């Protein structure tokens, strides 16, 4: 069963769109982060701070984006499967709206749990959280707490978007403006006006490095899951850096073709089988004015 969890950890997410870019944008990333040997697409502008902090002039002129896709109260629950095996569930919530650094932010949380019968093979209890700027839709803070079998990891990333900095494990990293963490990326993508044929590029940060995520909109399909039947956009995230998400198969995410861009279904074909994340139930949130 170790192989199942390795796969779910390395495929994130729409980081995600990981077990699950849908689910997995925010759930299990552990094994992918254990290997740092094939970082093929890191961005040169992401580096340790090599200037005096006081010399960095803060810029408070942030972008203002329209978000009519999600709001406080939204709840998404997925069932995670490996082939015919139903292994567990993952939940994503927009919990609250609060003020941070003079900005309104969404508190977005995720958790992944294996079913009780699966716990004896490989118990998973993962939690993640991002603070997403409500108006600019970029990350201010990300943390995750992974408990997968005997593996444990805790990560905290804090972003100073005024100065283009990230703080992690005692280091200060210079990053791109509006940089995203692996969970906030999904919610940013959901706010976009996606069209068939589009390719969206996103600057992501993880483990003191920056990466480019390309999201391709391939087409439109009808999808039936436990939560209902939906007309969806078929999306493929190209996670081009093996050092961040070691992607050894094709990942497809289906998001509703409407203002919600709600993730409905994840399909991933990997070397040893296939992984699915299927929407079981959902509750829509309230938009802010």
Secondary structure as GFF3:
##gff-version 3
##sequence-region A 1 289
A	DSSP	alpha_helix	2	10	.	.	.	ID=ss1
A	DSSP	alpha_helix	30	34	.	.	.	ID=ss2
A	DSSP	beta_strand	47	48	.	.	.	ID=ss3
A	DSSP	three_ten_helix	53	55	.	.	.	ID=ss4
A	DSSP	beta_strand	75	82	.	.	.	ID=ss5
A	DSSP	beta_strand	85	100	.	.	.	ID=ss6
A	DSSP	beta_strand	103	114	.	.	.	ID=ss7
A	DSSP	alpha_helix	116	122	.	.	.	ID=ss8
A	DSSP	beta_strand	125	133	.	.	.	ID=ss9
A	DSSP	beta_strand	139	148	.	.	.	ID=ss10
A	DSSP	beta_strand	151	160	.	.	.	ID=ss11
A	DSSP	beta_strand	165	168	.	.	.	ID=ss12
A	DSSP	beta_strand	171	174	.	.	.	ID=ss13
A	DSSP	alpha_helix	184	190	.	.	.	ID=ss14
A	DSSP	beta_strand	199	206	.	.	.	ID=ss15
A	DSSP	beta_strand	209	225	.	.	.	ID=ss16
A	DSSP	beta_strand	228	239	.	.	.	ID=ss17
A	DSSP	beta_strand	250	256	.	.	.	ID=ss18
A	DSSP	beta_strand	263	270	.	.	.	ID=ss19
A	DSSP	beta_strand	273	283	.	.	.	ID=ss20
###
